[in-house]
Amino acid sequence: MTIEAKLNYLRISPRKVRLVADLVRGRSVSDAEKVLQFTIKRSADPVLKLLKSAVANAENNFGLKKENLYVSEMRVDGGPIIKRFRPRARGAVAPIQKKTSHVSIVLEEREGGDVRKKGKKEKIKKVYQTEKPKEEVSSKAKEKRAGESDEGKSSRVDKKPVPGKTQIFRRKSI
């Protein structure tokens, strides 16, 4: 059974609310409440209030238990934008967009088992399980090493960094 609750016209931009929504999606209700209570974001309080409202709807209207519920879906859509203007130099104006959000949450009942959806860790484990065992890989590596000569090893010597000269790669300048 699915229980849906909505929060419309929240005066926080959808981009900021999605950061909090991503923390909650797929968790059990009790875990989601704990995460939202300790999240230091302005949108955490309204989302927590919405979650409690959805849980109250499930308990009172449908007779479901809080322990069996989890957040199956949480959507944050953009609402209407309030447009304002700010005066700038030489009589010009600059637009200001005050964005709003529509948040909707869907709770579902789950009986036993793992509450979270399969994440990246489970997928990674499956990938490693399908690969060759370590013994085969290590034996091939040993054969490869045995075929190398002393000349090849000397060319691969790691160079130690010169003190005072360290190169740091930065994608963006500070």
N, C-alpha and C positions, 0 to 999 in steps of 0.2 A: 504494500500500500504506500502511496506517495502523498506526502503532506507538503504543501507549498505556501510560502509566505513572501510578501513583497514589501519593499521599502522604496517609495517613490520620492523624487525631488530632494534627494540628499545633497546639501550644498558643499560637496567635496568632489573634486574632479574624478572621473572614472579611473584614470590611470593610477591615482593614489589609492583608491578603494580596492583595485584589483590586487595590489600588493598584499593586502590583508586577506582577501578572498582566497588567494592561492595557498595561504597557510592552513586554511580550514578545510578546503575541498578534499573529500575522501576520508575524513577522520570520523571517529565516533563522536557523539554529541558531548560526552563528558570531556574527552580530549580537546575538542574544539573550544569548549568554554574555558578550559585552563589556558590554552594558547592565547585566546583573545583577552583574557584578564591580564596577562603579563606582556602583551604586545604594546610597545610605546609608539602608537600611531593614532592620529586623531580619528581615523575611520574605524578603529577597533571597537569603540563604545557603541556606535549605532549598529554595527554588524552583530555584536554580542546581544544587543537588545532584540534584534530581528531573530536571531537564533533562539533566544528564550521564548519569543512569541510563537515561533513555529513549534517548539517543543510543547508549549502550553496547549496549542491547537491539537496536537497529536494526542496528548493525554486526556484532555477534556472532551473533545469532539469525537475521537475515534477509539478511545480506551487503550491506547498503546503505551508500552513501558519505555521510559527514557533510556534504559540500559540497552535496548535492542535497536535504537535508532542511530543512523549515521547520515552524514551530509553527502548525498549522492551527487548533487549538482548545486553550483553557486555561480550565478551569472551577474555581471555588472555591465549594464548598458548605459550609454550616454543619455542624459535628459536634455531639456531645453537649455540654451545658453543665454544668460543675461548679459546684454551688451552695454558697456559703459565707456566713457571717453575721459582721457586725461590730457590736460593742456600741456603743450610742449613749447619749445622756443619759436619765436617769430610768428606767433599766432596759429601754429599748427596744433593738431590733436593726434593723440595715439589711442588706438582702440584697446579696451580691456575686456576679456571674455571671462565671465564668472560662470564656470561650468557646474552642472548638476549631474547626479547619477540616479539610476534606477537599479536597485539591488533586488534580486530574487533568489530564494533558497528553496531547495527541494530536499526533504528528508525521506529516507526509506527505512523500512524495518528489515533487520537482518537477525537471524536466529543462529547464534554461535559462529565459530570460525573467525578468521582474520577480518578486521573491519576495514583496513586500508586496501585500496586497489593496488594491483601489482605495479610497482614502480621500476625505476631503472636498475636497482640492485638485483631484482629477480631476473630481469632480462639479461644482465651481465653474467649472472650465474649460469643461465641456460647456454649462453654463448661459449663460456669456458668448458662446460660439460660436454659440448659437442666436439671440441677440439681433441687432438691426439693426447694420449697420456704423457706424463712427464718423462717416463723411461725412454720412449721412442725419440722424443725431442732431444734429450740429453745424449743418447747414443750417437745421433747424427752430429751433434755439436762436437763430441769427442773425436769422431772420424775426421771432421773438418780441421780441428786443431792439430791432429797428428800429421796431417798432410802439409802443414805450414812449415817453412824453414826458419832458421834463426834470423835471416835478413828481413823477413816480413815483420817479425816481432820488434826489431829495433826501430823500424819506421813508425810504429804505432805508439811510441812512448808518449805518455801524457806530459804536456808541457806545463810547468808550474807558472802561476801568474807572477809577473814582475811586481815587487812592492811599489806602491804609489801610482801604478798604472792599472786601473780597473775599468773595464768597459761595462757600462750598464745600458741595456737596450730599453728604451721607453717608447711606447707606441705614441703617447702624447707628451708634449713638453709640459713641464710644470711651471 
